[in-house]
Amino acid sequence: MFDIEDFVIVNRGLKREVNQDNIYVNGFSLPLHNDGFDNYQKKINSSSNKLIYGVFDGVGGLIKGEDSSFKATHNINFKKDIPSFLKEANYAIIKNNQEEKIKSGSTASIIMIKGNKLATYEVGDSPILIYSKGHLKKVVDEKNPKLLNNYLGKDEKLKITTNFYRLHHNDRIVICSDGLTNNVLEEDILKVISSSKDASYITKKLLNLALLNGGNDNISIITLVVKRNYYMLVLFSIMLLLILIIIIQVIILLSI
């Protein structure tokens, strides 16, 4: 029984003229042409909701990356499983590329949370960072490729890297575009994530580091902090106690 505190920032960076990143936060995403976004923050109970977060980065070197990342975010359907959605988004971008006679694409890094279960889905090189019990795990489909070989819109042979984890109290999750990880060393990211349990502080600090180190790409950061819901825990304990009392009373009545 956990609460999820989140904070989201999308920044164009210091060198790019266009923001090609997009994000998805439980039904919210950015419009096609945008200059970034900040200060999205909520606190949601994970036991009663299926939570979906994602970062989509228009592939560098290709044209209209913002179109592809936009198409991906606007294809998400809560009623479908994530792999099915990714395949549909891939097809939609391929079809658009064929119609416009262009080559465009987007990465996709998505997480889904339900209760204490976390699932990650990766296409491309936008990392998911999971900090749990003092250790940082970097989940990424393609690690430091010179040429991105797997992304939405490339071809129909889409590779989806899927992993499953169990959440713990005080876990931190960061989904980001490589505008963060290409500008900030992993050890410095670890220092920031491990130093705070505040999603807003972590997100803003990581963005500032990326900008200080050049900010040569679009920077999208979604930070989640997992916190135990003590109210729900107490309520659940009371319910168990009441059930136990009823069972004891029934046993006593039956024994008379």
C-alpha contacts under 8 A as a table, 3 or more apart, distances in Angstrom:
res1	aa1	res2	aa2	distance
1	M	45	N	7.70
1	M	46	S	6.97
1	M	47	S	5.62
1	M	115	G	6.15
1	M	116	N	6.85
1	M	228	R	6.15
1	M	229	N	5.68
1	M	232	M	6.73
1	M	233	L	6.80
2	F	45	N	6.02
2	F	46	S	5.63
2	F	47	S	6.58
2	F	115	G	6.78
2	F	116	N	7.02
2	F	169	H	7.53
2	F	226	V	6.39
2	F	227	K	5.46
2	F	228	R	4.45
2	F	229	N	4.92
3	D	43	K	6.55
3	D	44	I	5.49
3	D	45	N	4.35
3	D	46	S	5.75
3	D	226	V	6.03
3	D	227	K	5.17
3	D	228	R	6.06
3	D	229	N	5.64
4	I	43	K	5.58
4	I	44	I	5.18
4	I	45	N	6.14
4	I	46	S	6.44
4	I	224	L	6.31
4	I	225	V	5.74
4	I	226	V	4.94
4	I	227	K	6.34
5	E	41	Q	7.39
5	E	42	K	5.92
5	E	43	K	4.48
5	E	44	I	6.58
5	E	199	A	6.57
5	E	224	L	5.55
5	E	225	V	5.15
5	E	226	V	6.62
5	E	227	K	7.67
6	D	40	Y	7.87
6	D	41	Q	5.44
6	D	42	K	5.64
6	D	43	K	6.55
6	D	199	A	5.76
6	D	200	S	7.56
6	D	222	I	7.07
6	D	223	T	5.51
6	D	224	L	4.43
6	D	225	V	6.45
7	F	39	N	6.72
7	F	40	Y	5.61
7	F	41	Q	4.59
7	F	42	K	7.13
7	F	199	A	5.50
7	F	200	S	5.39
7	F	203	T	6.77
7	F	222	I	5.89
7	F	223	T	5.36
7	F	224	L	6.75
8	V	37	F	7.83
8	V	38	D	5.98
8	V	39	N	6.24
8	V	40	Y	5.21
8	V	41	Q	6.69
8	V	200	S	7.95
8	V	203	T	7.11
8	V	220	S	7.73
8	V	221	I	5.83
8	V	222	I	4.57
8	V	223	T	6.49
9	I	36	G	7.56
9	I	37	F	5.57
9	I	38	D	4.24
9	I	39	N	6.53
9	I	40	Y	7.27
9	I	203	T	7.07
9	I	204	K	7.76
9	I	219	I	7.96
9	I	220	S	5.81
9	I	221	I	5.37
9	I	222	I	6.62
10	V	21	D	7.44
10	V	22	N	7.67
10	V	23	I	7.98
10	V	36	G	4.71
10	V	37	F	4.76
10	V	38	D	6.10
10	V	218	N	7.59
10	V	219	I	5.78
10	V	220	S	4.26
10	V	221	I	6.40
11	N	19	N	7.55
11	N	35	D	7.26
11	N	36	G	4.73
11	N	37	F	6.46
11	N	38	D	7.81
11	N	218	N	5.88
11	N	219	I	5.05
11	N	220	S	6.21
12	R	16	R	6.44
12	R	17	E	7.60
12	R	18	V	6.77
12	R	19	N	4.97
12	R	35	D	6.14
12	R	36	G	5.72
12	R	217	D	7.08
12	R	218	N	4.52
12	R	219	I	6.31
13	G	16	R	6.24
13	G	211	L	6.73
13	G	215	G	4.85
13	G	216	N	6.09
13	G	217	D	5.47
13	G	218	N	4.92
13	G	219	I	6.20
14	L	211	L	7.08
14	L	214	G	7.08
14	L	215	G	5.06
14	L	216	N	5.81
14	L	217	D	7.24
15	K	215	G	6.69
15	K	216	N	4.90
15	K	217	D	6.43
16	R	19	N	7.03
16	R	216	N	6.80
16	R	217	D	6.03
16	R	218	N	6.80
18	V	35	D	7.16
19	N	33	H	7.79
19	N	34	N	6.63
19	N	35	D	5.83
19	N	36	G	6.66
19	N	66	E	6.83
19	N	218	N	5.98
20	Q	57	D	6.20
20	Q	58	G	5.05
20	Q	64	K	7.81
20	Q	65	G	5.43
20	Q	66	E	3.96
20	Q	67	D	7.75
20	Q	69	S	6.95
20	Q	218	N	6.99
21	D	55	V	7.40
21	D	56	F	5.66
21	D	57	D	4.46
21	D	58	G	5.88
21	D	65	G	7.97
21	D	66	E	6.34
21	D	69	S	6.35
21	D	177	S	7.63
21	D	218	N	6.55
21	D	219	I	7.56
21	D	220	S	6.76
22	N	29	S	6.83
22	N	30	L	6.04
22	N	55	V	6.13
22	N	56	F	5.14
22	N	57	D	6.49
22	N	66	E	7.53
22	N	69	S	5.71
22	N	70	F	6.25
22	N	73	T	7.18
22	N	220	S	7.66
23	I	28	F	7.86
23	I	29	S	5.41
23	I	30	L	6.61
23	I	53	Y	7.57
23	I	54	G	5.53
23	I	55	V	4.60
23	I	56	F	5.94
23	I	73	T	6.82
23	I	220	S	7.62
24	Y	27	G	6.54
24	Y	28	F	5.56
24	Y	29	S	4.75
24	Y	30	L	7.84
24	Y	52	I	7.48
24	Y	53	Y	5.36
24	Y	54	G	4.84
24	Y	55	V	6.51
24	Y	73	T	5.97
25	V	28	F	4.97
25	V	29	S	6.51
25	V	52	I	6.22
25	V	53	Y	4.71
25	V	54	G	6.67
26	N	51	L	6.01
26	N	52	I	5.22
26	N	53	Y	6.28
29	S	73	T	6.52
29	S	74	H	7.62
30	L	34	N	7.03
30	L	70	F	7.49
31	P	34	N	6.17
31	P	70	F	7.16
32	L	66	E	6.70
32	L	67	D	6.50
32	L	70	F	5.64
33	H	66	E	7.44
41	Q	200	S	7.84
44	I	49	N	7.84
45	N	48	S	6.09
45	N	49	N	6.57
45	N	229	N	7.80
46	S	49	N	5.19
46	S	50	K	6.71
46	S	51	L	6.91
46	S	113	I	6.73
46	S	114	K	5.63
46	S	115	G	4.93
46	S	116	N	7.50
47	S	50	K	7.90
47	S	114	K	6.16
47	S	115	G	4.12
47	S	116	N	7.56
48	S	114	K	7.82
48	S	115	G	7.37
49	N	114	K	6.49
49	N	115	G	7.80
50	K	112	M	6.91
50	K	113	I	5.83
50	K	114	K	4.93
50	K	115	G	7.95
51	L	112	M	5.50
51	L	113	I	5.00
51	L	114	K	6.50
52	I	110	I	7.07
52	I	111	I	5.79
52	I	112	M	4.58
52	I	113	I	6.58
53	Y	110	I	5.65
53	Y	111	I	5.43
53	Y	112	M	6.64
53	Y	222	I	7.89
54	G	108	A	6.96
54	G	109	S	5.40
54	G	110	I	4.14
54	G	111	I	6.36
54	G	175	I	7.06
55	V	107	T	7.91
55	V	108	A	6.00
55	V	109	S	5.33
55	V	110	I	6.61
55	V	126	S	7.31
55	V	175	I	6.49
55	V	176	C	6.15
55	V	177	S	6.61
55	V	220	S	7.04
55	V	221	I	7.84
55	V	222	I	7.78
56	F	69	S	5.28
56	F	72	A	7.44
56	F	73	T	7.51
56	F	106	S	6.10
56	F	107	T	5.24
56	F	108	A	4.73
56	F	109	S	6.54
56	F	126	S	7.58
56	F	177	S	7.28
57	D	65	G	7.45
57	D	66	E	7.84
57	D	69	S	6.02
57	D	106	S	5.25
57	D	107	T	5.11
57	D	108	A	6.97
57	D	126	S	7.17
57	D	177	S	6.14
58	G	64	K	7.58
58	G	65	G	3.80
58	G	66	E	5.52
58	G	67	D	7.80
58	G	68	S	6.28
58	G	69	S	5.45
58	G	104	S	7.75
58	G	105	G	5.89
58	G	106	S	4.22
58	G	107	T	6.48
59	V	62	L	5.96
59	V	65	G	5.69
59	V	104	S	7.03
59	V	105	G	5.46
59	V	106	S	5.09
59	V	107	T	6.73
59	V	151	Y	7.86
60	G	63	I	7.94
60	G	65	G	7.28
62	L	65	G	6.50
62	L	103	K	6.15
62	L	104	S	5.28
62	L	105	G	7.27
63	I	102	I	7.40
63	I	103	K	6.61
63	I	104	S	5.57
64	K	67	D	5.31
64	K	68	S	6.86
64	K	104	S	6.08
65	G	68	S	5.20
65	G	69	S	6.31
65	G	104	S	5.78
65	G	105	G	5.88
65	G	106	S	6.39
66	E	69	S	5.23
66	E	70	F	5.99
67	D	70	F	5.11
67	D	71	K	6.12
68	S	71	K	5.09
68	S	72	A	6.23
68	S	93	I	6.11
68	S	104	S	6.54
68	S	105	G	5.30
68	S	106	S	5.56
68	S	152	L	7.90
68	S	153	G	7.74
69	S	72	A	5.14
69	S	73	T	6.44
69	S	105	G	7.32
69	S	106	S	5.29
69	S	107	T	7.56
70	F	73	T	5.38
70	F	74	H	6.31
71	K	74	H	5.27
71	K	75	N	6.34
71	K	89	A	6.94
71	K	92	A	7.49
71	K	93	I	7.00
72	A	75	N	5.40
72	A	76	I	7.13
72	A	86	L	7.71
72	A	89	A	5.20
72	A	90	N	7.69
72	A	93	I	7.84
72	A	106	S	7.75
72	A	108	A	7.98
73	T	76	I	5.83
75	N	85	F	6.80
75	N	88	E	7.40
75	N	89	A	5.96
76	I	82	I	7.97
76	I	85	F	5.96
77	N	80	K	5.56
77	N	85	F	6.86
78	F	81	D	7.45
80	K	84	S	6.59
80	K	85	F	6.56
81	D	84	S	5.57
81	D	85	F	6.48
82	I	85	F	5.04
82	I	86	L	6.17
82	I	121	Y	7.49
83	P	86	L	5.06
83	P	87	K	6.26
83	P	121	Y	7.71
83	P	160	I	7.15
84	S	87	K	5.21
84	S	88	E	6.30
85	F	88	E	5.07
85	F	89	A	6.10
86	L	89	A	5.01
86	L	90	N	6.00
86	L	152	L	7.73
87	K	90	N	5.00
87	K	91	Y	6.21
87	K	158	L	7.23
88	E	91	Y	5.10
88	E	92	A	6.15
89	A	92	A	5.03
89	A	93	I	6.26
89	A	152	L	7.04
90	N	93	I	5.35
90	N	94	I	6.19
90	N	152	L	4.65
90	N	153	G	5.05
90	N	154	K	7.87
90	N	155	D	7.78
90	N	156	E	7.30
90	N	158	L	7.64
91	Y	94	I	5.07
91	Y	95	K	6.03
91	Y	153	G	6.91
91	Y	156	E	7.08
92	A	95	K	5.16
92	A	96	N	6.20
92	A	153	G	7.81
93	I	96	N	5.02
93	I	97	N	6.09
93	I	104	S	7.63
93	I	105	G	6.93
93	I	152	L	6.96
93	I	153	G	4.94
94	I	97	N	5.04
94	I	98	Q	6.26
94	I	152	L	7.97
94	I	153	G	4.68
94	I	154	K	7.01
94	I	155	D	6.93
95	K	98	Q	5.15
95	K	99	E	6.22
96	N	99	E	5.07
96	N	100	E	6.09
97	N	100	E	5.28
97	N	101	K	5.47
97	N	102	I	4.95
97	N	103	K	5.80
97	N	104	S	6.51
97	N	153	G	7.64
98	Q	101	K	4.87
98	Q	102	I	6.71
104	S	153	G	6.45
104	S	154	K	7.70
105	G	151	Y	6.29
105	G	152	L	5.30
105	G	153	G	4.68
105	G	154	K	6.46
106	S	124	G	7.96
106	S	151	Y	5.70
106	S	152	L	5.14
106	S	153	G	6.95
107	T	123	V	5.54
107	T	124	G	4.82
107	T	125	D	6.67
107	T	126	S	6.48
107	T	150	N	7.97
107	T	151	Y	5.07
107	T	152	L	6.04
108	A	121	Y	7.77
108	A	122	E	5.90
108	A	123	V	5.01
108	A	124	G	6.47
108	A	126	S	6.88
108	A	151	Y	7.44
108	A	152	L	7.35
109	S	120	T	7.44
109	S	121	Y	5.84
109	S	122	E	4.66
109	S	123	V	6.29
109	S	124	G	7.74
109	S	126	S	5.99
109	S	127	P	6.96
109	S	128	I	7.00
109	S	175	I	7.14
110	I	120	T	5.80
110	I	121	Y	5.08
110	I	122	E	6.49
110	I	175	I	7.92
111	I	118	L	6.87
111	I	119	A	5.52
111	I	120	T	4.43
111	I	121	Y	6.18
112	M	118	L	5.82
112	M	119	A	5.20
112	M	120	T	6.57
113	I	116	N	7.19
113	I	117	K	5.71
113	I	118	L	4.73
113	I	119	A	6.57
114	K	117	K	5.39
114	K	118	L	6.80
116	N	166	R	5.75
116	N	167	L	4.92
116	N	168	H	7.27
117	K	164	F	7.41
117	K	165	Y	6.09
117	K	166	R	4.87
117	K	167	L	5.89
118	L	164	F	5.76
118	L	165	Y	5.05
118	L	166	R	5.94
118	L	167	L	6.48
119	A	162	T	7.16
119	A	163	N	5.76
119	A	164	F	4.51
119	A	165	Y	6.35
120	T	128	I	7.97
120	T	161	T	7.90
120	T	162	T	5.56
120	T	163	N	5.23
120	T	164	F	6.40
121	Y	160	I	6.41
121	Y	161	T	5.65
121	Y	162	T	4.70
121	Y	163	N	6.87
122	E	125	D	7.91
122	E	126	S	7.74
122	E	140	V	6.45
122	E	141	D	5.50
122	E	160	I	5.67
122	E	161	T	4.96
122	E	162	T	6.50
123	V	126	S	7.86
123	V	141	D	5.84
123	V	142	E	7.97
123	V	150	N	6.32
123	V	151	Y	5.57
123	V	152	L	7.18
123	V	159	K	6.63
123	V	160	I	5.48
123	V	161	T	6.63
124	G	140	V	7.33
124	G	141	D	5.36
124	G	142	E	5.57
124	G	148	L	6.89
124	G	149	N	7.58
124	G	150	N	5.30
124	G	151	Y	5.12
125	D	140	V	5.81
125	D	141	D	5.79
125	D	142	E	4.98
125	D	143	K	6.49
125	D	144	N	7.42
125	D	145	P	7.99
125	D	148	L	7.58
125	D	177	S	7.82
125	D	178	D	6.98
126	S	140	V	6.51
126	S	141	D	7.91
126	S	175	I	7.61
126	S	176	C	5.98
126	S	177	S	4.67
126	S	178	D	5.48
127	P	138	K	6.59
127	P	139	V	5.76
127	P	140	V	4.81
127	P	141	D	7.88
127	P	175	I	6.15
127	P	176	C	5.80
127	P	177	S	6.58
127	P	178	D	6.93
127	P	181	T	7.85
128	I	138	K	5.93
128	I	139	V	5.00
128	I	140	V	6.39
128	I	173	I	7.20
128	I	174	V	5.78
128	I	175	I	4.51
128	I	176	C	6.52
129	L	136	L	6.72
129	L	137	K	5.70
129	L	138	K	4.67
129	L	139	V	6.14
129	L	173	I	5.64
129	L	174	V	4.95
129	L	175	I	6.30
130	I	136	L	5.64
130	I	137	K	5.11
130	I	138	K	6.51
130	I	139	V	7.74
130	I	171	D	7.40
130	I	172	R	6.02
130	I	173	I	4.65
130	I	174	V	6.55
131	Y	134	G	6.65
131	Y	135	H	5.54
131	Y	136	L	4.37
131	Y	137	K	6.35
131	Y	171	D	5.72
131	Y	172	R	5.03
131	Y	173	I	6.22
131	Y	193	I	7.37
131	Y	194	S	7.56
132	S	135	H	5.45
132	S	136	L	6.58
132	S	168	H	7.20
132	S	170	N	7.52
132	S	171	D	4.86
132	S	172	R	6.72
133	K	171	D	7.27
134	G	194	S	7.28
136	L	190	L	6.69
140	V	143	K	6.37
141	D	160	I	7.82
141	D	161	T	5.95
142	E	145	P	6.34
142	E	148	L	7.47
142	E	150	N	7.67
145	P	148	L	5.74
145	P	149	N	7.96
148	L	151	Y	7.29
150	N	154	K	6.87
150	N	158	L	6.91
150	N	159	K	6.72
151	Y	154	K	5.80
151	Y	158	L	7.35
152	L	155	D	7.68
152	L	158	L	7.34
153	G	156	E	7.86
154	K	158	L	7.96
155	D	158	L	6.68
167	L	171	D	6.74
167	L	226	V	7.55
168	H	171	D	5.61
168	H	226	V	7.01
169	H	226	V	5.65
169	H	227	K	5.11
169	H	228	R	5.50
170	N	197	K	6.89
170	N	225	V	6.29
170	N	226	V	5.07
170	N	227	K	5.45
170	N	228	R	7.80
171	D	225	V	5.96
171	D	226	V	5.19
171	D	227	K	7.68
172	R	193	I	7.15
172	R	197	K	7.59
172	R	223	T	7.17
172	R	224	L	5.64
172	R	225	V	4.64
172	R	226	V	6.31
173	I	223	T	5.71
173	I	224	L	5.02
173	I	225	V	6.55
174	V	221	I	6.72
174	V	222	I	5.56
174	V	223	T	4.53
174	V	224	L	6.41
175	I	221	I	5.86
175	I	222	I	5.12
175	I	223	T	6.60
176	C	179	G	7.77
176	C	180	L	6.68
176	C	181	T	7.92
176	C	219	I	7.31
176	C	220	S	5.23
176	C	221	I	4.49
176	C	222	I	6.30
177	S	180	L	6.16
177	S	181	T	7.42
177	S	218	N	7.56
177	S	219	I	5.93
177	S	220	S	5.34
177	S	221	I	6.97
178	D	181	T	4.92
178	D	182	N	5.50
178	D	217	D	7.95
178	D	219	I	7.24
179	G	182	N	5.59
179	G	183	N	6.36
179	G	210	A	7.40
179	G	215	G	7.15
179	G	216	N	7.16
179	G	217	D	4.88
179	G	218	N	5.40
179	G	219	I	4.60
179	G	220	S	7.27
180	L	183	N	5.42
180	L	184	V	6.01
180	L	206	L	7.40
180	L	207	L	7.17
180	L	210	A	5.62
180	L	219	I	5.72
180	L	220	S	7.41
180	L	221	I	7.75
181	T	184	V	5.23
181	T	185	L	6.64
181	T	186	E	7.04
182	N	185	L	7.52
183	N	209	L	7.83
183	N	210	A	5.17
183	N	211	L	7.95
183	N	213	N	5.80
183	N	214	G	6.92
183	N	215	G	6.84
183	N	216	N	7.81
184	V	188	D	6.57
184	V	189	I	6.70
184	V	206	L	7.98
184	V	209	L	6.58
184	V	210	A	5.71
184	V	213	N	7.04
185	L	188	D	5.29
185	L	189	I	6.37
186	E	189	I	4.95
186	E	190	L	6.15
187	E	190	L	5.04
187	E	191	K	6.33
188	D	191	K	5.03
188	D	192	V	6.46
189	I	192	V	5.27
189	I	193	I	6.21
189	I	206	L	6.91
190	L	193	I	5.18
190	L	194	S	5.86
191	K	194	S	5.38
191	K	195	S	5.99
192	V	195	S	5.25
192	V	196	S	6.92
192	V	202	I	6.19
192	V	205	K	7.11
192	V	206	L	7.10
193	I	196	S	6.05
193	I	197	K	7.71
193	I	202	I	5.97
194	S	197	K	7.70
196	S	199	A	7.95
196	S	201	Y	7.27
196	S	202	I	6.70
197	K	202	I	7.83
197	K	225	V	6.52
198	D	201	Y	5.44
198	D	202	I	6.32
198	D	225	V	7.05
199	A	202	I	5.28
199	A	203	T	6.16
199	A	223	T	5.53
199	A	224	L	5.99
199	A	225	V	5.96
200	S	203	T	5.32
200	S	204	K	6.17
200	S	223	T	7.69
201	Y	204	K	5.37
201	Y	205	K	5.94
202	I	205	K	5.25
202	I	206	L	6.13
202	I	223	T	7.22
203	T	206	L	5.33
203	T	207	L	6.24
203	T	221	I	6.39
203	T	222	I	7.10
203	T	223	T	6.08
204	K	207	L	5.11
204	K	208	N	6.15
205	K	208	N	5.14
205	K	209	L	6.31
206	L	209	L	5.17
206	L	210	A	6.30
207	L	210	A	5.13
207	L	211	L	6.25
207	L	219	I	7.28
207	L	221	I	7.68
208	N	211	L	5.14
208	N	212	L	6.02
209	L	212	L	5.04
209	L	213	N	6.12
210	A	213	N	5.19
210	A	214	G	6.59
210	A	215	G	5.39
210	A	219	I	7.87
211	L	214	G	5.29
211	L	215	G	4.13
211	L	216	N	7.92
212	L	215	G	6.80
215	G	218	N	7.45
215	G	219	I	7.72
229	N	232	M	5.54
229	N	233	L	6.30
230	Y	233	L	4.84
230	Y	234	V	6.06
231	Y	234	V	5.26
231	Y	235	L	6.15
232	M	235	L	4.98
232	M	236	F	5.98
233	L	236	F	5.13
233	L	237	S	6.19
234	V	237	S	5.03
234	V	238	I	6.21
235	L	238	I	5.14
235	L	239	M	6.25
236	F	239	M	5.08
236	F	240	L	6.26
237	S	240	L	5.10
237	S	241	L	6.19
238	I	241	L	5.01
238	I	242	L	6.18
239	M	242	L	5.12
239	M	243	I	6.21
240	L	243	I	5.09
240	L	244	L	6.14
241	L	244	L	5.03
241	L	245	I	6.21
242	L	245	I	5.06
242	L	246	I	6.23
243	I	246	I	5.12
243	I	247	I	6.21
244	L	247	I	5.10
244	L	248	I	6.22
245	I	248	I	5.14
245	I	249	Q	6.17
246	I	249	Q	5.07
246	I	250	V	6.17
247	I	250	V	5.11
247	I	251	I	6.20
248	I	251	I	5.08
248	I	252	I	6.19
249	Q	252	I	5.08
249	Q	253	L	6.16
250	V	253	L	5.09
250	V	254	L	6.13
251	I	254	L	5.17
251	I	255	S	6.18
252	I	255	S	5.15
252	I	256	I	6.51
253	L	256	I	5.46
